[in-house]
Amino acid sequence: MSTQNEKSYFPTVPEDLSSIVKPEELVDIVEMTPLTLQDRRIYNLLIGNAWNHITTSQRHSISRLELTKYVESNNQDIKASLRRLMSAIVIIKIRNNKNGNPSTRQIQLLGTNEVEDKGGSIEYSFPVALIKIIKDTQIFARLHTKVMFELSSKYSLTLYEFLQKRKNLQYISHETLSLEETRALFGVSKNKLKSFGHFNDKALKPAVKEVSFLTEYDISAEPIRTGRAVTHIKFSWQKKEDIGAQISAVEELERSKVGRKSRMNAETENVVTITSSQKGDSLNSFKPISQFIPNHQQSDLFLSSSAIENAKDVIQKSKQRLDVYALEQEFIESAKKTNFQPDNIDGAFVGFVKKKVHE
Protein backbone atom coordinates (compact mmCIF):
# COMPACT_ATOMS: atom_id res chain seq x y z
CA MET A 1 0.00 0.00 0.00
CA SER A 2 1.33 3.43 -0.79
CA THR A 3 1.78 6.11 1.79
CA GLN A 4 -1.54 7.79 2.50
CA ASN A 5 -0.04 11.07 3.62
CA GLU A 6 3.36 12.70 3.58
CA LYS A 7 3.77 12.72 7.34
CA SER A 8 3.70 9.00 8.11
CA TYR A 9 3.92 5.52 6.71
CA PHE A 10 0.64 3.61 6.72
CA PRO A 11 1.25 -0.07 7.52
CA THR A 12 -1.02 -2.66 5.96
CA VAL A 13 -3.07 -5.47 7.48
CA PRO A 14 -2.90 -9.04 6.11
CA GLU A 15 -6.07 -10.34 4.49
CA ASP A 16 -6.44 -13.12 7.07
CA LEU A 17 -6.44 -10.53 9.91
CA SER A 18 -3.70 -12.47 11.71
CA SER A 19 -2.45 -9.06 12.82
CA ILE A 20 -4.28 -5.76 13.15
CA VAL A 21 -3.04 -2.18 13.10
CA LYS A 22 -4.53 0.28 15.55
CA PRO A 23 -3.75 4.01 15.55
CA GLU A 24 -2.30 5.41 18.75
CA GLU A 25 -5.33 7.64 19.37
CA LEU A 26 -7.56 4.57 19.72
CA VAL A 27 -5.20 2.78 22.11
CA ASP A 28 -5.15 5.13 25.10
CA ILE A 29 -8.85 5.88 25.16
CA VAL A 30 -10.98 6.82 28.14
CA GLU A 31 -14.38 5.16 27.93
CA MET A 32 -17.32 7.34 28.86
CA THR A 33 -19.54 4.36 28.03
CA PRO A 34 -18.36 1.00 29.44
CA LEU A 35 -17.31 -1.57 26.84
CA THR A 36 -16.90 -5.30 27.35
CA LEU A 37 -13.96 -7.49 26.36
CA GLN A 38 -16.04 -8.78 23.42
CA ASP A 39 -16.88 -5.21 22.35
CA ARG A 40 -13.21 -4.29 22.18
CA ARG A 41 -12.25 -7.47 20.34
CA ILE A 42 -15.00 -6.94 17.77
CA TYR A 43 -14.03 -3.29 17.33
CA ASN A 44 -10.41 -4.28 16.68
CA LEU A 45 -11.56 -6.77 14.04
CA LEU A 46 -13.74 -4.14 12.39
CA ILE A 47 -10.75 -1.77 12.26
CA GLY A 48 -8.51 -4.52 10.90
CA ASN A 49 -11.01 -5.56 8.25
CA ALA A 50 -11.41 -1.95 7.04
CA TRP A 51 -7.85 -0.77 7.58
CA ASN A 52 -6.36 -1.07 4.10
CA HIS A 53 -9.19 1.14 2.79
CA ILE A 54 -10.21 2.96 5.94
CA THR A 55 -9.35 6.45 4.68
CA THR A 56 -10.85 6.01 1.23
CA SER A 57 -14.09 4.07 1.70
CA GLN A 58 -17.22 5.21 3.46
CA ARG A 59 -18.73 1.76 4.00
CA HIS A 60 -17.10 -1.54 4.90
CA SER A 61 -18.36 -5.11 4.94
CA ILE A 62 -17.34 -8.16 6.95
CA SER A 63 -18.97 -11.56 6.98
CA ARG A 64 -20.45 -12.82 10.20
CA LEU A 65 -18.34 -15.93 9.64
CA GLU A 66 -15.19 -13.80 9.79
CA LEU A 67 -16.25 -12.49 13.20
CA THR A 68 -17.46 -15.79 14.62
CA LYS A 69 -14.21 -17.43 13.55
CA TYR A 70 -12.83 -15.66 16.61
CA VAL A 71 -15.89 -14.56 18.58
CA GLU A 72 -18.24 -17.30 19.78
CA SER A 73 -21.40 -15.20 19.62
CA ASN A 74 -24.81 -15.34 18.06
CA ASN A 75 -26.37 -12.58 15.99
CA GLN A 76 -27.98 -10.97 19.04
CA ASP A 77 -24.65 -10.78 20.89
CA ILE A 78 -22.95 -9.19 17.88
CA LYS A 79 -25.80 -6.73 17.43
CA ALA A 80 -25.58 -5.77 21.11
CA SER A 81 -21.83 -5.14 20.78
CA LEU A 82 -22.37 -3.02 17.67
CA ARG A 83 -25.02 -0.97 19.48
CA ARG A 84 -22.68 -0.34 22.39
CA LEU A 85 -19.84 0.60 20.05
CA MET A 86 -22.08 2.93 18.04
CA SER A 87 -23.32 4.70 21.18
CA ALA A 88 -19.93 4.70 22.91
CA ILE A 89 -18.30 8.08 23.47
CA VAL A 90 -14.59 8.00 24.28
CA ILE A 91 -12.01 10.64 25.10
CA ILE A 92 -8.89 10.51 22.95
CA LYS A 93 -5.70 12.52 22.90
CA ILE A 94 -4.80 14.25 19.65
CA ARG A 95 -2.21 16.73 18.47
CA ASN A 96 -3.69 20.03 17.39
CA ASN A 97 -2.83 20.62 13.73
CA LYS A 98 -2.79 24.41 14.21
CA ASN A 99 -0.19 24.73 16.95
CA GLY A 100 1.03 21.17 17.54
CA ASN A 101 -0.10 21.16 21.17
CA PRO A 102 -1.84 18.07 22.56
CA SER A 103 -5.54 18.26 23.26
CA THR A 104 -8.40 15.91 24.10
CA ARG A 105 -11.49 15.21 22.06
CA GLN A 106 -14.72 13.37 22.77
CA ILE A 107 -15.61 11.21 19.82
CA GLN A 108 -17.88 8.39 18.70
CA LEU A 109 -16.20 5.05 17.91
CA LEU A 110 -18.49 3.58 15.27
CA GLY A 111 -20.93 4.91 12.70
CA THR A 112 -24.06 3.34 11.28
CA ASN A 113 -24.14 -0.43 10.78
CA GLU A 114 -26.43 -3.10 9.43
CA VAL A 115 -26.51 -6.81 10.32
CA GLU A 116 -28.35 -9.41 8.26
CA ASP A 117 -30.70 -11.35 10.54
CA LYS A 118 -29.74 -14.79 9.24
CA GLY A 119 -25.98 -14.57 9.15
CA GLY A 120 -24.43 -13.13 6.01
CA SER A 121 -22.65 -9.81 6.01
CA ILE A 122 -22.29 -6.91 8.40
CA GLU A 123 -21.98 -3.45 6.88
CA TYR A 124 -20.57 -0.62 8.95
CA SER A 125 -18.89 2.77 8.81
CA PHE A 126 -16.67 4.99 10.94
CA PRO A 127 -17.42 8.62 11.85
CA VAL A 128 -15.86 11.13 9.45
CA ALA A 129 -14.15 12.92 12.36
CA LEU A 130 -12.45 9.68 13.38
CA ILE A 131 -11.25 8.96 9.84
CA LYS A 132 -9.65 12.41 9.68
CA ILE A 133 -7.71 11.64 12.85
CA ILE A 134 -6.59 8.26 11.49
CA LYS A 135 -5.24 9.94 8.34
CA ASP A 136 -2.82 11.95 10.46
CA THR A 137 -1.78 9.08 12.74
CA GLN A 138 1.99 8.72 13.07
CA ILE A 139 2.30 5.95 15.68
CA PHE A 140 0.62 2.55 15.42
CA ALA A 141 0.14 -0.49 17.60
CA ARG A 142 0.31 -3.80 15.76
CA LEU A 143 -1.89 -6.31 17.59
CA HIS A 144 -1.52 -10.01 16.92
CA THR A 145 -5.03 -11.42 16.69
CA LYS A 146 -4.03 -14.72 18.29
CA VAL A 147 -2.74 -12.92 21.37
CA MET A 148 -5.81 -10.65 21.50
CA PHE A 149 -8.15 -13.63 21.70
CA GLU A 150 -6.03 -15.55 24.18
CA LEU A 151 -6.10 -12.70 26.71
CA SER A 152 -8.83 -13.44 29.22
CA SER A 153 -9.90 -9.99 30.41
CA LYS A 154 -10.57 -6.48 29.19
CA TYR A 155 -7.80 -5.30 31.52
CA SER A 156 -5.24 -7.60 29.90
CA LEU A 157 -6.26 -6.49 26.40
CA THR A 158 -5.95 -2.84 27.46
CA LEU A 159 -2.45 -3.42 28.81
CA TYR A 160 -1.44 -5.40 25.71
CA GLU A 161 -2.48 -2.53 23.44
CA PHE A 162 -0.65 -0.09 25.75
CA LEU A 163 2.51 -2.20 25.36
CA GLN A 164 2.22 -2.70 21.60
CA LYS A 165 1.95 1.04 21.03
CA ARG A 166 5.05 1.83 23.06
CA LYS A 167 7.47 -1.08 22.73
CA ASN A 168 9.03 0.19 19.49
CA LEU A 169 9.45 3.82 20.54
CA GLN A 170 13.09 4.83 20.65
CA TYR A 171 14.66 5.39 24.10
CA ILE A 172 11.34 4.79 25.88
CA SER A 173 11.01 1.79 28.19
CA HIS A 174 8.73 3.16 30.91
CA GLU A 175 5.86 5.57 31.42
CA THR A 176 4.29 6.91 34.59
CA LEU A 177 0.55 7.55 34.80
CA SER A 178 -1.45 8.96 37.65
CA LEU A 179 -3.67 6.46 39.42
CA GLU A 180 -6.70 8.26 37.98
CA GLU A 181 -5.27 8.01 34.45
CA THR A 182 -4.54 4.31 34.98
CA ARG A 183 -8.05 3.59 36.21
CA ALA A 184 -9.51 5.53 33.27
CA LEU A 185 -7.31 3.65 30.80
CA PHE A 186 -8.46 0.33 32.26
CA GLY A 187 -12.08 1.45 32.10
CA VAL A 188 -12.61 1.23 35.86
CA SER A 189 -15.13 3.78 37.12
CA LYS A 190 -14.94 5.55 40.47
CA ASN A 191 -17.67 3.29 41.83
CA LYS A 192 -15.83 0.10 40.96
CA LEU A 193 -12.75 -1.40 42.66
CA LYS A 194 -12.61 1.71 44.81
CA SER A 195 -9.48 1.04 46.86
CA PHE A 196 -6.07 0.71 45.24
CA GLY A 197 -5.63 -2.71 46.85
CA HIS A 198 -8.82 -3.97 45.26
CA PHE A 199 -7.97 -2.41 41.87
CA ASN A 200 -4.45 -3.85 42.04
CA ASP A 201 -5.60 -7.37 42.96
CA LYS A 202 -8.52 -7.60 40.53
CA ALA A 203 -7.30 -5.63 37.51
CA LEU A 204 -3.69 -4.46 37.49
CA LYS A 205 -1.71 -7.45 38.76
CA PRO A 206 -3.63 -10.11 36.78
CA ALA A 207 -3.23 -8.07 33.58
CA VAL A 208 0.51 -7.59 34.12
CA LYS A 209 0.97 -11.30 34.80
CA GLU A 210 -1.02 -12.45 31.76
CA VAL A 211 0.49 -10.00 29.25
CA SER A 212 4.00 -10.87 30.43
CA PHE A 213 3.19 -14.58 30.16
CA LEU A 214 1.77 -14.47 26.62
CA THR A 215 4.16 -12.01 24.95
CA GLU A 216 7.89 -11.69 24.38
CA TYR A 217 8.00 -8.78 26.82
CA ASP A 218 8.16 -8.52 30.59
CA ILE A 219 6.02 -5.67 31.86
CA SER A 220 5.74 -4.34 35.40
CA ALA A 221 3.51 -1.85 37.19
CA GLU A 222 5.14 -0.16 40.19
CA PRO A 223 2.92 1.79 42.60
CA ILE A 224 4.33 5.21 43.55
CA ARG A 225 3.21 6.77 46.81
CA THR A 226 2.78 10.35 47.85
CA GLY A 227 2.76 10.09 51.61
CA ARG A 228 0.80 6.95 52.40
CA ALA A 229 -1.44 7.02 49.36
CA VAL A 230 -0.68 5.46 45.97
CA THR A 231 -0.93 8.31 43.46
CA HIS A 232 0.91 7.05 40.37
CA ILE A 233 1.78 3.83 38.53
CA LYS A 234 5.10 3.42 36.74
CA PHE A 235 4.78 0.98 33.83
CA SER A 236 8.06 -0.52 32.58
CA TRP A 237 8.69 -3.02 29.80
CA GLN A 238 11.64 -4.85 28.31
CA LYS A 239 12.09 -7.73 25.89
CA LYS A 240 12.75 -11.02 27.63
CA GLU A 241 16.47 -11.75 27.59
CA ASP A 242 16.00 -15.48 28.14
CA ILE A 243 15.39 -17.12 24.76
CA GLY A 244 13.64 -19.98 26.53
CA ALA A 245 11.12 -17.54 27.98
CA GLN A 246 10.47 -16.05 24.53
CA ILE A 247 9.87 -19.50 23.09
CA SER A 248 7.58 -20.42 25.99
CA ALA A 249 5.39 -17.39 25.29
CA VAL A 250 5.13 -18.33 21.61
CA GLU A 251 4.31 -21.96 22.37
CA GLU A 252 1.73 -21.05 25.02
CA LEU A 253 -0.39 -19.34 22.35
CA GLU A 254 -0.81 -22.70 20.63
CA ARG A 255 -1.72 -24.59 23.80
CA SER A 256 -5.13 -25.13 25.35
CA LYS A 257 -6.27 -22.58 27.91
CA VAL A 258 -6.92 -25.51 30.25
CA GLY A 259 -4.24 -25.43 32.91
CA ARG A 260 -2.93 -22.02 31.82
CA LYS A 261 -3.42 -20.47 35.24
CA SER A 262 -1.20 -23.07 36.87
CA ARG A 263 1.38 -22.74 34.10
CA MET A 264 1.29 -18.98 34.51
CA ASN A 265 2.00 -19.48 38.20
CA ALA A 266 4.94 -21.73 37.32
CA GLU A 267 3.12 -24.81 38.61
CA THR A 268 3.95 -27.01 35.62
CA GLU A 269 6.78 -29.37 34.92
CA ASN A 270 6.94 -28.42 31.22
CA VAL A 271 9.26 -25.46 31.68
CA VAL A 272 11.56 -24.58 28.78
CA THR A 273 15.14 -24.44 30.02
CA ILE A 274 18.23 -23.07 28.32
CA THR A 275 21.87 -24.03 28.81
CA SER A 276 24.71 -21.52 29.01
CA SER A 277 26.01 -22.68 25.62
CA GLN A 278 22.66 -21.83 24.02
CA LYS A 279 22.31 -18.30 25.35
CA GLY A 280 24.12 -16.68 22.45
CA ASP A 281 22.13 -18.54 19.80
CA SER A 282 19.36 -17.01 17.78
CA LEU A 283 15.80 -18.30 17.82
CA ASN A 284 16.57 -20.11 14.56
CA SER A 285 18.53 -22.68 16.61
CA PHE A 286 15.37 -24.01 18.26
CA LYS A 287 13.28 -26.20 15.95
CA PRO A 288 10.55 -27.09 15.67
CA ILE A 289 8.65 -24.30 17.40
CA SER A 290 5.51 -22.38 16.51
CA GLN A 291 7.19 -19.45 14.83
CA PHE A 292 5.36 -16.24 15.64
CA ILE A 293 4.92 -14.80 12.16
CA PRO A 294 1.74 -13.09 10.93
CA ASN A 295 -0.08 -16.26 9.83
CA HIS A 296 1.03 -18.20 12.93
CA GLN A 297 2.32 -21.09 10.83
CA GLN A 298 5.72 -22.70 10.70
CA SER A 299 8.09 -21.15 8.18
CA ASP A 300 11.74 -21.41 7.21
CA LEU A 301 11.75 -17.64 6.77
CA PHE A 302 12.02 -16.68 10.41
CA LEU A 303 13.86 -13.53 11.39
CA SER A 304 15.82 -13.43 14.61
CA SER A 305 15.13 -10.77 17.23
CA SER A 306 18.55 -9.22 16.50
CA ALA A 307 17.57 -8.71 12.85
CA ILE A 308 14.43 -6.87 13.93
CA GLU A 309 16.47 -4.68 16.28
CA ASN A 310 19.03 -3.90 13.54
CA ALA A 311 16.20 -3.00 11.16
CA LYS A 312 14.72 -0.69 13.80
CA ASP A 313 18.08 1.08 14.06
CA VAL A 314 18.13 1.62 10.30
CA ILE A 315 14.62 3.08 10.39
CA GLN A 316 15.37 5.33 13.37
CA LYS A 317 18.55 6.69 11.80
CA SER A 318 16.63 7.48 8.60
CA LYS A 319 14.15 9.52 10.71
CA GLN A 320 11.28 7.92 8.85
CA ARG A 321 8.18 6.54 10.57
CA LEU A 322 8.17 3.04 9.11
CA ASP A 323 6.57 0.05 10.81
CA VAL A 324 9.28 -2.61 11.12
CA TYR A 325 6.72 -5.39 11.54
CA ALA A 326 4.84 -4.35 8.41
CA LEU A 327 8.17 -4.43 6.54
CA GLU A 328 8.90 -7.86 8.03
CA GLN A 329 5.56 -9.10 6.74
CA GLU A 330 6.16 -7.58 3.29
CA PHE A 331 9.64 -9.12 3.11
CA ILE A 332 8.46 -12.62 4.07
CA GLU A 333 5.49 -12.57 1.70
CA SER A 334 7.68 -11.34 -1.17
CA ALA A 335 10.31 -14.00 -0.45
CA LYS A 336 7.67 -16.74 -0.47
CA LYS A 337 6.20 -15.59 -3.78
CA THR A 338 9.62 -15.49 -5.49
CA ASN A 339 10.99 -18.57 -3.67
CA PHE A 340 13.81 -16.37 -2.36
CA GLN A 341 16.05 -18.41 -0.02
CA PRO A 342 19.13 -16.39 0.98
CA ASP A 343 21.97 -17.93 2.97
CA ASN A 344 21.69 -15.09 5.47
CA ILE A 345 17.99 -14.32 5.95
CA ASP A 346 18.69 -11.70 8.66
CA GLY A 347 21.17 -9.82 6.49
CA ALA A 348 18.79 -9.94 3.51
CA PHE A 349 16.00 -8.41 5.61
CA VAL A 350 18.19 -5.58 6.93
CA GLY A 351 19.27 -4.88 3.33
CA PHE A 352 15.61 -4.86 2.29
CA VAL A 353 14.86 -2.27 4.99
CA LYS A 354 17.82 -0.10 3.97
CA LYS A 355 16.48 -0.05 0.43
CA LYS A 356 13.00 0.90 1.67
CA VAL A 357 14.19 3.91 3.67
CA HIS A 358 15.92 5.32 0.57
CA GLU A 359 12.92 4.91 -1.74
Buried (B, 14 or more C-beta within 10 A) or exposed (E): EEEBEEEBBBBBBBEEBBBBBBBBBBBBBBBEBEBBBBBBBBBBBBBBBBBBEBBEEEEBBBBBEBBBBBBEBEBEBBBBBBEBBBEBEBBBBBBEEEEEEEEEBEBBBBBEBEBEEEEEBBBBBBBEEBBEBBBBBEBBBBBBBBBBBBBBBBBBBBBBBBBBBBBBEEEEEEEEBEBEBBBBBBBBEEEEBEEBEEBBEBBBEBBBBBBBBBBBBBBEBEBEEEEEEBEBBEBEBEBBEEBBBBBBBBBBBEEEEEEBBEBBEEEEEEEBEBEEEEEEEBBBEBEEBBBBBBBBEEEEBBBBBEBBEBBBEBBBEBEBBBBBBBBBBBBBBEBEEEEEEEEEBBEBBBBBBBEBBEE
